[in-house]
Amino acid sequence: MELKATAYAVENRVATITLNRPHRLNAWTGRMHTEYRWCLEQAEANSEVRCIVVTGAGRGFCAGADSQALDGHLEKGGYDSGTRADELATPGYGVRPEFDTDFAYHFGLSKPVIAAVNGPAAGVGLVLACYADIRFAVPGAKFTTAHGRLGLPAEFGLSWLLPRLIGLSRAQELLLSSRVFLSDEAAEMGLVHRLVEPERLLPEVYAYARAFTHTLAPSSLRVTRQQVYTDLHRDVGSAVAESQTLLNRMTTSQDYREGVRALIEKREPNF
């Protein structure tokens, strides 16, 4: 696929997806959505990739839906995603039926996703950051759910996800007010895991990602992610039973054997 709204690169076992419309603060379009899913599919299919980083070009992460796209909904008399189902890649699909929807497909991926939020994240941009497993951000970046100012509902399951990330009361306040809040406040809430100065953001994210690419078993990362996101839907007894089944299966794996050998031999594992 020819990439016009994103950029994709792989280096040292890390795939980087860059939202690449800096002149529009990387505002989301149907083209960007299509390309983003294609990039995720490439990373998911590449056995050399162990971790995925998502960031924005220039001084923004993603300023939300492009204003021209929003105006287009008015002209067309209703919501138009700007995409065609037959053109969309399906990364993360096929794991659980409830994951086979927009943005929830992140939960079906086998590799961790880190959002490197380098600037404003509004509306769908905030949604995208929230669907990452881990979030780094620069100090002072503006965040907002945005939908209330446009007379829209909370987007893409954010009403389900945000309370699970920061608690019901805090999430309700952000969703109902659509107010602007800074990454510094987001860090206090636990929505952002680490604040990093702009010039150090990507170097620190990549250094952190090395833990995924060199010291952790890919099979463990894949299964643990799926346990976490599946367990959000079920009771603790089912979670325990599933973990025991997985334990029995994974103790016969090559990754387990290598992990034990490395522990005994006091060296880094070679996964």
KOLSE-77048 format. One record per residue (C-alpha): residue number from 1; chain; x, y, z. Coordinates in nm, 3 decimals. Layout:
// KOLSE-77048
+-----+--------+---------+---------+---------+
: num : cadena :    east :   north :      up :
+-----+--------+---------+---------+---------+
: NUM :      A :       X :       Y :       Z :
...
+-----+--------+---------+---------+---------+
This chain:
// KOLSE-77048
+-----+--------+---------+---------+---------+
: num : cadena :    east :   north :      up :
+-----+--------+---------+---------+---------+
:   1 :      A :   0.000 :   0.000 :   0.000 :
:   2 :      A :   0.120 :   0.352 :  -0.079 :
:   3 :      A :   0.130 :   0.540 :   0.251 :
:   4 :      A :   0.018 :   0.902 :   0.231 :
:   5 :      A :  -0.118 :   0.969 :   0.582 :
:   6 :      A :   0.110 :   0.744 :   0.786 :
:   7 :      A :   0.467 :   0.615 :   0.787 :
:   8 :      A :   0.585 :   0.267 :   0.881 :
:   9 :      A :   0.930 :   0.144 :   0.979 :
:  10 :      A :   1.084 :  -0.154 :   1.155 :
:  11 :      A :   1.414 :  -0.140 :   1.342 :
:  12 :      A :   1.560 :  -0.353 :   1.621 :
:  13 :      A :   1.243 :  -0.563 :   1.651 :
:  14 :      A :   1.022 :  -0.256 :   1.700 :
:  15 :      A :   0.765 :  -0.141 :   1.443 :
:  16 :      A :   0.690 :   0.232 :   1.445 :
:  17 :      A :   0.365 :   0.365 :   1.300 :
:  18 :      A :   0.372 :   0.743 :   1.259 :
:  19 :      A :   0.055 :   0.942 :   1.193 :
:  20 :      A :   0.187 :   1.165 :   0.918 :
:  21 :      A :  -0.027 :   1.470 :   0.846 :
:  22 :      A :   0.174 :   1.723 :   1.051 :
:  23 :      A :   0.025 :   2.025 :   0.871 :
:  24 :      A :  -0.312 :   1.920 :   1.023 :
:  25 :      A :  -0.175 :   1.804 :   1.360 :
:  26 :      A :  -0.226 :   1.452 :   1.222 :
:  27 :      A :  -0.604 :   1.489 :   1.213 :
:  28 :      A :  -0.776 :   1.156 :   1.149 :
:  29 :      A :  -0.921 :   1.075 :   0.808 :
:  30 :      A :  -1.059 :   0.767 :   0.638 :
:  31 :      A :  -0.731 :   0.736 :   0.451 :
:  32 :      A :  -0.534 :   0.745 :   0.777 :
:  33 :      A :  -0.765 :   0.485 :   0.931 :
:  34 :      A :  -0.716 :   0.254 :   0.633 :
:  35 :      A :  -0.338 :   0.295 :   0.637 :
:  36 :      A :  -0.313 :   0.259 :   1.014 :
:  37 :      A :  -0.488 :  -0.079 :   1.006 :
:  38 :      A :  -0.266 :  -0.190 :   0.717 :
:  39 :      A :   0.046 :  -0.092 :   0.914 :
:  40 :      A :  -0.075 :  -0.283 :   1.219 :
:  41 :      A :  -0.135 :  -0.588 :   1.002 :
:  42 :      A :   0.221 :  -0.568 :   0.868 :
:  43 :      A :   0.362 :  -0.549 :   1.219 :
:  44 :      A :   0.143 :  -0.834 :   1.340 :
:  45 :      A :   0.247 :  -1.060 :   1.052 :
:  46 :      A :   0.620 :  -0.988 :   1.085 :
:  47 :      A :   0.777 :  -1.246 :   1.317 :
:  48 :      A :   1.075 :  -1.014 :   1.374 :
:  49 :      A :   0.852 :  -0.747 :   1.530 :
:  50 :      A :   0.810 :  -0.782 :   1.904 :
:  51 :      A :   0.658 :  -0.442 :   1.993 :
:  52 :      A :   0.465 :  -0.164 :   1.816 :
:  53 :      A :   0.511 :   0.209 :   1.881 :
:  54 :      A :   0.249 :   0.462 :   1.764 :
:  55 :      A :   0.336 :   0.832 :   1.748 :
:  56 :      A :   0.268 :   1.148 :   1.549 :
:  57 :      A :   0.475 :   1.353 :   1.307 :
:  58 :      A :   0.560 :   1.711 :   1.394 :
:  59 :      A :   0.416 :   1.871 :   1.706 :
:  60 :      A :   0.093 :   1.673 :   1.742 :
:  61 :      A :  -0.015 :   1.317 :   1.814 :
:  62 :      A :  -0.365 :   1.333 :   1.662 :
:  63 :      A :  -0.596 :   1.634 :   1.683 :
:  64 :      A :  -0.908 :   1.423 :   1.630 :
:  65 :      A :  -1.124 :   1.390 :   1.322 :
:  66 :      A :  -1.031 :   1.624 :   1.038 :
:  67 :      A :  -1.269 :   1.921 :   1.027 :
:  68 :      A :  -1.334 :   1.865 :   0.657 :
:  69 :      A :  -1.445 :   1.511 :   0.734 :
:  70 :      A :  -1.677 :   1.642 :   1.006 :
:  71 :      A :  -1.827 :   1.889 :   0.758 :
:  72 :      A :  -1.871 :   1.602 :   0.513 :
:  73 :      A :  -2.103 :   1.424 :   0.756 :
:  74 :      A :  -2.334 :   1.724 :   0.736 :
:  75 :      A :  -2.333 :   1.724 :   0.357 :
:  76 :      A :  -2.404 :   1.351 :   0.342 :
:  77 :      A :  -2.679 :   1.365 :   0.602 :
:  78 :      A :  -2.512 :   1.122 :   0.845 :
:  79 :      A :  -2.191 :   0.961 :   0.956 :
:  80 :      A :  -1.954 :   0.847 :   0.683 :
:  81 :      A :  -1.635 :   0.678 :   0.801 :
:  82 :      A :  -1.458 :   0.753 :   0.474 :
:  83 :      A :  -1.354 :   0.388 :   0.447 :
:  84 :      A :  -1.473 :   0.080 :   0.261 :
:  85 :      A :  -1.502 :  -0.246 :   0.453 :
:  86 :      A :  -1.347 :  -0.443 :   0.167 :
:  87 :      A :  -1.036 :  -0.219 :   0.178 :
:  88 :      A :  -0.972 :  -0.243 :   0.551 :
:  89 :      A :  -0.708 :  -0.474 :   0.695 :
:  90 :      A :  -0.821 :  -0.678 :   0.995 :
:  91 :      A :  -0.532 :  -0.690 :   1.244 :
:  92 :      A :  -0.628 :  -0.858 :   1.571 :
:  93 :      A :  -0.947 :  -1.005 :   1.428 :
:  94 :      A :  -1.052 :  -1.363 :   1.497 :
:  95 :      A :  -0.947 :  -1.380 :   1.864 :
:  96 :      A :  -1.284 :  -1.294 :   2.020 :
:  97 :      A :  -1.598 :  -1.165 :   1.844 :
:  98 :      A :  -1.614 :  -0.853 :   2.063 :
:  99 :      A :  -1.264 :  -0.753 :   1.951 :
: 100 :      A :  -1.361 :  -0.755 :   1.582 :
: 101 :      A :  -1.465 :  -0.390 :   1.576 :
: 102 :      A :  -1.298 :  -0.052 :   1.519 :
: 103 :      A :  -1.011 :   0.009 :   1.763 :
: 104 :      A :  -1.111 :  -0.288 :   1.984 :
: 105 :      A :  -0.907 :  -0.493 :   1.736 :
: 106 :      A :  -0.604 :  -0.374 :   1.935 :
: 107 :      A :  -0.707 :  -0.621 :   2.204 :
: 108 :      A :  -0.664 :  -0.910 :   1.962 :
: 109 :      A :  -0.307 :  -0.821 :   1.866 :
: 110 :      A :  -0.030 :  -1.053 :   1.980 :
: 111 :      A :   0.223 :  -0.773 :   2.039 :
: 112 :      A :   0.221 :  -0.486 :   2.291 :
: 113 :      A :   0.144 :  -0.136 :   2.164 :
: 114 :      A :   0.306 :   0.174 :   2.316 :
: 115 :      A :   0.168 :   0.521 :   2.240 :
: 116 :      A :   0.434 :   0.792 :   2.228 :
: 117 :      A :   0.208 :   1.095 :   2.261 :
: 118 :      A :   0.417 :   1.385 :   2.135 :
: 119 :      A :   0.145 :   1.651 :   2.133 :
: 120 :      A :  -0.231 :   1.712 :   2.138 :
: 121 :      A :  -0.457 :   1.405 :   2.148 :
: 122 :      A :  -0.824 :   1.491 :   2.095 :
: 123 :      A :  -1.132 :   1.287 :   2.013 :
: 124 :      A :  -1.030 :   0.985 :   1.810 :
: 125 :      A :  -0.667 :   1.074 :   1.885 :
: 126 :      A :  -0.735 :   1.022 :   2.256 :
: 127 :      A :  -0.921 :   0.701 :   2.171 :
: 128 :      A :  -0.619 :   0.571 :   1.982 :
: 129 :      A :  -0.387 :   0.648 :   2.275 :
: 130 :      A :  -0.623 :   0.479 :   2.520 :
: 131 :      A :  -0.631 :   0.156 :   2.317 :
: 132 :      A :  -0.252 :   0.129 :   2.349 :
: 133 :      A :  -0.123 :  -0.091 :   2.631 :
: 134 :      A :   0.118 :   0.174 :   2.763 :
: 135 :      A :   0.128 :   0.551 :   2.718 :
: 136 :      A :   0.428 :   0.785 :   2.730 :
: 137 :      A :   0.364 :   1.157 :   2.674 :
: 138 :      A :   0.539 :   1.491 :   2.668 :
: 139 :      A :   0.455 :   1.736 :   2.949 :
: 140 :      A :   0.188 :   1.992 :   2.872 :
: 141 :      A :   0.022 :   1.802 :   2.585 :
: 142 :      A :  -0.348 :   1.884 :   2.555 :
: 143 :      A :  -0.599 :   1.598 :   2.578 :
: 144 :      A :  -0.976 :   1.606 :   2.536 :
: 145 :      A :  -1.257 :   1.364 :   2.459 :
: 146 :      A :  -1.400 :   1.649 :   2.241 :
: 147 :      A :  -1.728 :   1.481 :   2.141 :
: 148 :      A :  -1.957 :   1.689 :   2.364 :
: 149 :      A :  -1.862 :   2.011 :   2.187 :
: 150 :      A :  -1.975 :   1.857 :   1.859 :
: 151 :      A :  -2.302 :   1.708 :   1.981 :
: 152 :      A :  -2.170 :   1.354 :   1.940 :
: 153 :      A :  -2.158 :   1.044 :   2.162 :
: 154 :      A :  -1.840 :   0.914 :   2.322 :
: 155 :      A :  -1.647 :   0.758 :   2.036 :
: 156 :      A :  -1.534 :   0.404 :   1.958 :
: 157 :      A :  -1.607 :   0.246 :   2.296 :
: 158 :      A :  -1.430 :   0.513 :   2.501 :
: 159 :      A :  -1.728 :   0.508 :   2.741 :
: 160 :      A :  -1.637 :   0.142 :   2.815 :
: 161 :      A :  -1.260 :   0.177 :   2.810 :
: 162 :      A :  -1.187 :   0.501 :   2.998 :
: 163 :      A :  -1.362 :   0.398 :   3.325 :
: 164 :      A :  -1.153 :   0.080 :   3.323 :
: 165 :      A :  -0.833 :   0.281 :   3.281 :
: 166 :      A :  -0.885 :   0.557 :   3.539 :
: 167 :      A :  -1.203 :   0.470 :   3.733 :
: 168 :      A :  -1.567 :   0.560 :   3.682 :
: 169 :      A :  -1.576 :   0.899 :   3.855 :
: 170 :      A :  -1.275 :   1.047 :   3.675 :
: 171 :      A :  -1.378 :   0.902 :   3.341 :
: 172 :      A :  -1.734 :   1.032 :   3.376 :
: 173 :      A :  -1.606 :   1.382 :   3.446 :
: 174 :      A :  -1.384 :   1.382 :   3.136 :
: 175 :      A :  -1.651 :   1.228 :   2.914 :
: 176 :      A :  -1.935 :   1.454 :   3.028 :
: 177 :      A :  -1.737 :   1.778 :   3.027 :
: 178 :      A :  -1.525 :   1.724 :   2.714 :
: 179 :      A :  -1.285 :   1.964 :   2.884 :
: 180 :      A :  -0.923 :   2.005 :   2.789 :
: 181 :      A :  -0.679 :   1.850 :   3.036 :
: 182 :      A :  -0.303 :   1.825 :   3.017 :
: 183 :      A :  -0.083 :   1.518 :   3.002 :
: 184 :      A :   0.047 :   1.615 :   3.348 :
: 185 :      A :  -0.303 :   1.563 :   3.493 :
: 186 :      A :  -0.340 :   1.248 :   3.286 :
: 187 :      A :  -0.023 :   1.115 :   3.450 :
: 188 :      A :  -0.167 :   1.189 :   3.796 :
: 189 :      A :  -0.478 :   0.989 :   3.698 :
: 190 :      A :  -0.269 :   0.697 :   3.575 :
: 191 :      A :  -0.380 :   0.742 :   3.216 :
: 192 :      A :  -0.024 :   0.832 :   3.115 :
: 193 :      A :   0.244 :   0.604 :   3.254 :
: 194 :      A :   0.544 :   0.833 :   3.209 :
: 195 :      A :   0.607 :   1.198 :   3.117 :
: 196 :      A :   0.917 :   1.257 :   2.904 :
: 197 :      A :   1.061 :   1.578 :   2.761 :
: 198 :      A :   1.005 :   1.604 :   2.383 :
: 199 :      A :   1.366 :   1.548 :   2.277 :
: 200 :      A :   1.381 :   1.229 :   2.488 :
: 201 :      A :   1.036 :   1.087 :   2.411 :
: 202 :      A :   1.114 :   0.840 :   2.134 :
: 203 :      A :   1.459 :   0.740 :   2.265 :
: 204 :      A :   1.304 :   0.657 :   2.603 :
: 205 :      A :   1.012 :   0.472 :   2.445 :
: 206 :      A :   1.251 :   0.262 :   2.235 :
: 207 :      A :   1.469 :   0.192 :   2.538 :
: 208 :      A :   1.160 :   0.077 :   2.726 :
: 209 :      A :   1.050 :  -0.135 :   2.430 :
: 210 :      A :   1.377 :  -0.326 :   2.443 :
: 211 :      A :   1.238 :  -0.507 :   2.747 :
: 212 :      A :   0.974 :  -0.654 :   2.518 :
: 213 :      A :   1.212 :  -0.728 :   2.235 :
: 214 :      A :   1.500 :  -0.888 :   2.422 :
: 215 :      A :   1.403 :  -1.017 :   2.767 :
: 216 :      A :   1.043 :  -1.136 :   2.745 :
: 217 :      A :   0.908 :  -1.440 :   2.564 :
: 218 :      A :   0.682 :  -1.345 :   2.269 :
: 219 :      A :   0.444 :  -1.627 :   2.362 :
: 220 :      A :   0.409 :  -1.487 :   2.714 :
: 221 :      A :   0.339 :  -1.135 :   2.587 :
: 222 :      A :   0.078 :  -1.262 :   2.343 :
: 223 :      A :  -0.105 :  -1.476 :   2.595 :
: 224 :      A :  -0.086 :  -1.223 :   2.879 :
: 225 :      A :  -0.237 :  -0.945 :   2.664 :
: 226 :      A :  -0.522 :  -1.173 :   2.564 :
: 227 :      A :  -0.579 :  -1.279 :   2.925 :
: 228 :      A :  -0.601 :  -0.918 :   3.041 :
: 229 :      A :  -0.845 :  -0.803 :   2.774 :
: 230 :      A :  -1.053 :  -1.120 :   2.784 :
: 231 :      A :  -1.073 :  -1.112 :   3.165 :
: 232 :      A :  -1.234 :  -0.768 :   3.148 :
: 233 :      A :  -1.543 :  -0.955 :   3.025 :
: 234 :      A :  -1.561 :  -1.241 :   3.274 :
: 235 :      A :  -1.553 :  -1.348 :   3.640 :
: 236 :      A :  -1.242 :  -1.421 :   3.844 :
: 237 :      A :  -1.310 :  -1.795 :   3.861 :
: 238 :      A :  -1.304 :  -1.821 :   3.482 :
: 239 :      A :  -0.983 :  -1.617 :   3.475 :
: 240 :      A :  -0.816 :  -1.853 :   3.724 :
: 241 :      A :  -0.930 :  -2.163 :   3.535 :
: 242 :      A :  -0.803 :  -2.024 :   3.205 :
: 243 :      A :  -0.468 :  -1.930 :   3.358 :
: 244 :      A :  -0.425 :  -2.286 :   3.486 :
: 245 :      A :  -0.502 :  -2.429 :   3.143 :
: 246 :      A :  -0.250 :  -2.192 :   2.986 :
: 247 :      A :   0.009 :  -2.276 :   3.251 :
: 248 :      A :  -0.016 :  -2.647 :   3.176 :
: 249 :      A :   0.020 :  -2.583 :   2.804 :
: 250 :      A :   0.298 :  -2.327 :   2.813 :
: 251 :      A :   0.528 :  -2.524 :   3.045 :
: 252 :      A :   0.584 :  -2.757 :   2.749 :
: 253 :      A :   0.695 :  -2.474 :   2.518 :
: 254 :      A :   1.040 :  -2.388 :   2.387 :
: 255 :      A :   1.009 :  -2.037 :   2.533 :
: 256 :      A :   0.960 :  -2.186 :   2.880 :
: 257 :      A :   1.259 :  -2.416 :   2.841 :
: 258 :      A :   1.479 :  -2.126 :   2.728 :
: 259 :      A :   1.356 :  -1.905 :   3.011 :
: 260 :      A :   1.438 :  -2.168 :   3.274 :
: 261 :      A :   1.781 :  -2.238 :   3.123 :
: 262 :      A :   1.863 :  -1.866 :   3.121 :
: 263 :      A :   1.754 :  -1.833 :   3.485 :
: 264 :      A :   1.969 :  -2.128 :   3.593 :
: 265 :      A :   2.266 :  -2.015 :   3.383 :
: 266 :      A :   2.229 :  -1.652 :   3.504 :
: 267 :      A :   2.212 :  -1.500 :   3.155 :
: 268 :      A :   1.963 :  -1.312 :   2.939 :
: 269 :      A :   1.716 :  -1.542 :   2.760 :
: 270 :      A :   1.740 :  -1.576 :   2.381 :
: 271 :      A :   1.380 :  -1.573 :   2.261 :
+-----+--------+---------+---------+---------+
